Amino acid sequence: MLDNRVLPRYSILTGLALCASVIQAPAAPGAAFLSRLDDLGDAGAWYVSNFAVKRDSFRTAWKSGSVTRPVSGGTLLSLVPAPEESHKDFFGAEVQRKQRTHFGRYEVVMTAARGYGVISSFFTYTGPFFGDTHEEIDFEFLGRDTTKVWLNRFVDGQKLPGRWTELGFDAAEAPHLYALDWLPDRLVWSVDGRELLRITSADTEIPQIPQRIYLSIWGGAAAQDTWSGEAPDDTRAHVTYHCLSYRPPGTDAAMCSDALEASHD
């Protein structure tokens, strides 16, 4: 069991290397996977967004060039000021796992982005573009205060509402393991093996529709002023992801947490 201490960078990178042998090509929808995010070039498994959202209220254009693999390790999603001719204020990044996933356990190892008005995230989503109602489950880090995380869920477009939750550490300082357990009757958000929030079907509706996994970074606009704050025009920020995994209920496929535990042995 992992505790709530900061996970050393060396341990994460070493542990993930130990699990490289279990990272496989994408399988059938809903299948378990573990990725170090060094396979984003596999167009069958991933979609790296490269377009501008056609809404004036959204200031960020997604650019595939904003997703990089630095020598220092991990996968970097960056937010930078956009050139004037782009008609957007920022170039940001969004990565989508093409395979739909459903009930099970989700894990990510990441270092959140810092900066007023900056949003970095790990979430599941489906919606009208995919022929579904708006369903979503969120870990969202607001760069104005990275000692907290915003946790939320949407069912048929209706939010929880969100919970602004204390972490007990600064998420922008070092990598941590964030996990979501999604079952038909409950959702449990946790960090480093410590539960942050639990909701059950006795409290509220639980999403039931398969979704897609997303990673992203973007800049807040006036519409998000009371939530994230509006990002200054010269904002530069990045979020780093080291590992992403999913496992359906009743299976024992390797997860990001297995790599971390192996590195502590």
Order of alpha helices (4+ residues) and beta strands (2+ residues): alpha-beta-beta-beta-beta-beta-beta-beta-beta-beta-beta-beta-beta-beta-beta-beta-beta-beta-alpha
